[in-house]
Amino acid sequence: MSTCLFVGRFKPFHKGHLMVVQGMRKVCERFVIGIGSPDKQSSKQNPFSLDQRREMIGAALLDANIPDADILECHDTPTDTEWANAVLRVTGPVDEVWTGNENVAVLFEKEGVRVKRIKEVPGISATEIRARLKNGGDWESLVPEVVATIMKRLNVAKRVSR
């Protein structure tokens, strides 16, 4: 049984993230989504709590008919060298890590885990979404509809612009 891991901060979970999970579903028997830096929140760069990110991811996956992903917390560690090992203790053994972050790729390769490097979808990034929220631009087209609904309920535009 192949197990794949996609780890990120998901601030917010956007259409690019969803595309990665949809790709994983095609080739992985078990897939794990690791929410990184779960304790970081209440800032312009980290406007969502762990529970809010978990809600957005879970709702987007259910809406996309992907109910079987494991969504786990991947806490930060004092050093990068400890981090990948700490993540693997939470997730259990994984066969492949999917990431667009070169540092994450190197850390897992050092742990002997195969890495699938993914490319960012042009124009879709959490940084861009937060910038559009702050400046009043169209951010809704970059996130799944159910995530936009949650973000509006949370009044994220106001929090990010503060």
C-alpha positions in Angstrom: 0.0 0.0 0.0 1.6 3.3 -1.0 1.2 6.2 1.3 1.8 9.8 0.1 2.2 12.9 2.2 1.5 16.5 1.2 2.6 18.9 3.9 2.0 22.7 3.9 0.7 25.5 6.0 -2.4 26.0 3.9 -3.1 29.6 4.7 -5.5 29.3 3.0 -6.1 26.0 1.2 -6.5 27.0 -2.4 -7.2 25.5 -5.8 -3.5 24.6 -6.4 -3.5 22.6 -3.2 -6.7 20.8 -4.2 -5.1 19.9 -7.6 -2.2 18.3 -5.8 -4.5 16.2 -3.6 -6.5 15.2 -6.7 -3.3 14.0 -8.3 -2.2 12.1 -5.2 -5.5 10.3 -5.1 -4.8 8.9 -8.6 -1.6 7.2 -7.6 -1.5 6.8 -3.8 -3.6 4.3 -1.9 -3.4 6.4 1.3 -2.8 10.1 1.4 -2.0 12.3 4.3 -2.2 16.0 4.5 0.1 17.5 7.1 -0.8 20.9 8.4 2.5 22.6 9.2 3.1 25.3 11.8 -0.2 24.5 13.5 0.5 26.9 16.4 1.1 29.9 14.2 -1.9 32.1 13.8 -3.3 35.6 14.2 -0.8 37.4 11.9 -1.0 38.7 8.4 1.2 35.8 7.2 -0.7 33.2 9.4 -4.3 34.5 9.6 -5.9 31.1 10.3 -5.9 28.8 13.4 -5.3 25.1 13.1 -9.0 24.4 13.4 -9.8 26.9 10.7 -7.3 25.4 8.3 -8.5 21.9 9.1 -12.1 23.0 8.5 -11.2 24.6 5.1 -9.2 21.5 4.0 -11.9 19.0 5.1 -14.7 21.0 3.5 -12.8 21.4 0.2 -12.0 17.7 0.1 -15.5 16.6 0.9 -16.8 18.9 -1.8 -14.4 17.4 -4.2 -15.6 13.9 -3.2 -12.3 13.1 -1.4 -13.4 12.0 2.0 -10.6 9.6 2.9 -7.5 11.8 3.4 -5.9 11.8 6.8 -5.4 15.4 8.0 -2.7 15.6 10.7 -0.7 18.3 12.6 3.0 18.7 11.8 4.5 20.8 14.6 7.6 22.9 14.2 10.8 21.7 15.8 13.8 23.7 17.1 15.9 22.7 14.0 15.1 21.8 10.4 17.0 18.6 10.7 14.6 17.3 13.4 11.5 18.4 11.6 11.2 15.7 8.9 11.7 13.0 11.4 9.1 14.5 13.8 6.6 14.7 10.9 7.2 11.0 10.1 6.6 10.1 13.8 3.1 11.8 13.4 2.2 10.4 10.0 3.8 7.0 10.2 5.8 5.6 7.3 5.3 7.3 4.0 6.5 6.2 0.6 6.5 9.6 -1.1 6.3 13.3 -0.1 4.7 15.7 -2.5 6.1 19.2 -2.1 6.8 22.4 -4.0 9.3 23.5 -1.3 12.9 22.6 -2.0 13.9 22.7 1.7 11.2 20.3 2.6 12.2 18.0 -0.3 15.8 17.9 0.9 14.8 17.2 4.5 12.7 14.2 3.5 15.3 12.9 1.0 17.8 12.9 3.9 15.3 10.7 5.8 15.3 8.3 2.8 11.8 9.2 1.6 11.1 9.5 -2.1 10.0 13.1 -3.1 7.7 14.2 -5.9 8.5 17.9 -6.6 5.4 19.8 -7.6 5.2 23.1 -9.4 3.2 26.1 -8.2 0.1 26.8 -10.3 0.9 30.1 -11.9 -1.1 32.9 -10.2 -2.3 30.8 -7.4 -0.5 31.0 -4.0 -1.5 31.7 -0.5 0.7 34.8 -0.5 -1.2 36.1 -3.5 -4.5 35.4 -1.9 -3.6 37.2 1.3 -2.4 40.2 -0.8 -5.7 40.3 -2.7 -7.6 40.1 0.6 -5.6 43.0 1.9 -6.0 45.1 -1.2 -9.5 44.3 -2.1 -8.7 42.1 -5.2 -10.4 39.0 -6.5 -9.3 36.2 -4.2 -12.4 34.1 -4.4 -11.5 32.7 -7.8 -8.3 31.2 -6.3 -9.9 29.1 -3.6 -12.5 26.3 -3.8 -16.0 27.8 -3.4 -16.6 26.1 0.0 -13.3 27.6 1.3 -14.4 31.1 0.1 -17.6 30.6 2.1 -15.7 29.7 5.2 -13.3 32.6 4.8 -16.2 35.1 4.4 -17.8 33.7 7.5 -14.5 34.2 9.4 -14.3 37.8 8.0 -10.7 37.1 6.9 -10.4 40.2 4.7 -10.8 42.4 7.7 -8.3 40.4 9.7 -5.7 40.4 7.0 -6.1 44.1 6.3 -5.5 45.1 9.9 
